[in-house]
Amino acid sequence: MLRKSKKTFTKKGEYMEKFKEFVEHIPQIEHQERMQEVLNWVTETFPTLQSEFKWNQPMFTDHGTFIIGFSVTKNHLNIAPERAGMIHFDELIQSKDVGYTKMLVQMKWTKPVDFELLEELIKFNMIDKEHTTSFWR
């Protein structure tokens, strides 16, 4: 039986219940802790983003438009910045020690999270979608 992580999510002192349940369903405790670390990091680094839970995934939005989303697989923490972010950072992503598809950056559970890359993806979407009025591009 896996132990439950005792860390909690914070957002201006509020417990993020919607993400807690998602994280607790990740089978490996180490993966739970990594996912929780990433979600906390996004919340603390980008306090103006709104946390959302859609399509069974934690994600962050800005003025109602999608900025970044996360999902998990057995081997990876998946980061979804939308295709435009993948194209914009194609060379950077290829130079990093991460996997990728047309729509996802795949960070192996066995490697440290590349917070520098994650920050670049989020900043790009926030600036590029500053005047976007729809959820998706």
Secondary structure as GFF3:
##gff-version 3
##sequence-region A 1 137
A	DSSP	alpha_helix	17	24	.	.	.	ID=ss1
A	DSSP	alpha_helix	29	45	.	.	.	ID=ss2
A	DSSP	beta_strand	50	54	.	.	.	ID=ss3
A	DSSP	beta_strand	57	62	.	.	.	ID=ss4
A	DSSP	beta_strand	65	72	.	.	.	ID=ss5
A	DSSP	beta_strand	76	80	.	.	.	ID=ss6
A	DSSP	alpha_helix	83	88	.	.	.	ID=ss7
A	DSSP	alpha_helix	90	95	.	.	.	ID=ss8
A	DSSP	beta_strand	99	100	.	.	.	ID=ss9
A	DSSP	beta_strand	105	108	.	.	.	ID=ss10
A	DSSP	alpha_helix	115	128	.	.	.	ID=ss11
###
